[in-house]
Each structure stands twice: as structure tokens, then as C-alpha cells.
Amino acid sequence: TTTTMDETFDRLGLSPIPTHLGGELVRRGYLEAGDLADLLALAFRTGQRLGDVVVARKMLSRDDLNRCLADLLGLPVIDLQTVVLDPHAAELIPEALARRFLVLAIRSTDEGVVLAMDDPTAQDHLAALAIACPFTLLPAFTVGGDLREAINLAYGLDEHLRVAISSLGTSIGTTETHMAAMAERTPIESPAGIIVDN
């Protein structure tokens, strides 16, 4: 059965980033209470989200922001350094959508498919995934690595990169040979430490 976008949002309780994010960042010691009004004004002026402003100003890391948001929204956190990917899970999300929305299916459970997402609060991304995928979506924030790298590991190199590498010719050696050798390693481990069981 296909989960509709309204059912997905209702079940997950998703809404725009909570207005109390600033207060939570102050409570956790990432921000001073006196700085919050200025940061909110800057976010409003620039059209950015508060979390993005705070990360850009190096007041906290993206990982710390994602952990805080996950706590506020009641969503899980997937550590890309330690997670073991189900090698068949990636097949559940069309590659084009995975790359477009920066989403990777980690594993299938009785409740649905756990998705590592760049932004699990992006309702337009969840809506498109809900239409394309006939299962319950279980979005999660990510920490500890580069989600693009994990997607490349799960799906292989994208077509543009394959063409660029093959155009380099024999200076690298036979591209297919290298790619096949990489695919035969068990377990597969990326530079970010993401492990995929074969």
C-alpha cells in the first residue's frame, strides 16, 4: 500500500523547524540568550533558517544541529561512521531521487524503510518520496559523514563521473576493472567509514 503524503506527515508529526529551536540551542549552551534575537533577525533578513545561520557562523557543527533537531522532532539519528547498510535497501529508492534529495535507504524494518536524509524536515522531498515509494518512510537525521559519499557507495558512481573517469583513458587503468575490484570487497568500506555488508 502507498502511504500518502498527508499520512506520512501526520504519522511523523512533521512540521516546519520548531520555533523553539533557538531556545533549545541556548539551553544546550550553543548560544547565549543575548545573541538569539540578533541571529533570528539575521536569519529573517537573509532568508536562511536559524540552524543554517548558526552553523555558518561556526557556533555549532552541522552534526550538533542535526542531533538537536532530531531530539526536538522525535526523529532518530544515523551515524554514517558506524551504520551498517543493508545492501539491498538502496534499491528501494530510485537512484535519481536519492541523489536529488540526498536520501539513502539504510534498512527495511517491519515499520517501514529507515531513510538517512540530508534534511528530514523537507516536506517536499518526503512528499515526492511518498509518491514514488510504496512503503512507509522513516526519515532520520545523519551525523558523522558525508551523505553524498554514502549514496555514491550504495549506488556506485553517477553517470557523469563514470564518463569523466573513462575519458581519462589508460592513465588510471581500466575503469571497469577498478570498479569491479572495489565492488568485490567484503565488507565494503568507504573513506567515511560507512560499512556495507555483502
GIFENRA-V335369 format. One record per backbone hydrogen bond with DSSP energy under -1.0 kcal/mol. NH is the residue of the N-H (numbers start at 1). CO is the residue of the C=O. E is the energy in kcal/mol with one decimal. If there is no record, write none. Layout:
# GIFENRA-V335369
nh = [NH	NH]
co = [CO	CO]
e = [E	E]
This chain:
# GIFENRA-V335369
nh = [8	9	10	11	12	13	14	21	24	25	26	27	28	29	30	31	35	39	40	41	42	43	44	45	46	47	48	53	54	55	56	57	58	59	65	66	67	68	69	70	71	72	73	74	75	78	80	82	83	85	86	89	92	93	98	99	100	101	103	104	106	109	113	114	115	116	117	118	122	123	126	127	128	129	130	131	132	133	135	138	140	141	143	150	151	152	153	154	155	156	162	163	164	165	166	167	168	169	178	179	180	181	182	183	184	188	190	193	195	196	197]
co = [4	5	6	7	8	9	9	18	20	21	22	23	24	26	25	25	32	35	36	37	38	39	40	41	42	43	43	49	50	51	52	53	55	54	61	62	63	64	65	66	67	68	69	70	70	141	143	79	79	195	106	86	89	90	94	95	96	97	98	116	114	112	136	107	138	104	140	102	119	121	122	123	124	125	126	127	128	129	133	113	115	76	78	146	147	148	149	150	151	152	158	159	160	161	162	163	165	166	174	175	176	177	178	179	180	196	194	190	83	188	85]
e = [-2.6	-2.7	-2.9	-3.0	-2.3	-1.4	-1.5	-1.6	-2.2	-2.5	-2.0	-2.6	-2.2	-1.4	-2.2	-1.3	-1.4	-2.3	-2.7	-2.2	-2.4	-2.5	-2.3	-2.7	-2.4	-1.2	-1.2	-2.1	-2.5	-2.3	-2.6	-1.9	-1.9	-2.6	-2.3	-2.8	-2.3	-2.2	-2.9	-2.5	-2.2	-2.4	-2.6	-1.2	-1.9	-3.0	-3.2	-1.2	-2.2	-2.5	-2.6	-1.5	-2.3	-1.5	-2.4	-2.6	-2.2	-2.8	-1.7	-2.4	-3.1	-3.5	-2.7	-2.6	-2.4	-3.1	-2.3	-2.2	-2.0	-1.4	-2.1	-2.4	-2.0	-2.4	-2.6	-1.7	-2.0	-2.1	-1.1	-2.4	-2.0	-2.3	-2.2	-1.8	-2.5	-2.7	-2.2	-2.4	-2.8	-1.9	-2.3	-2.4	-2.2	-2.7	-2.7	-1.9	-1.2	-1.2	-2.2	-2.9	-2.9	-2.4	-2.3	-2.1	-1.3	-2.0	-1.8	-2.0	-1.4	-2.3	-1.2]
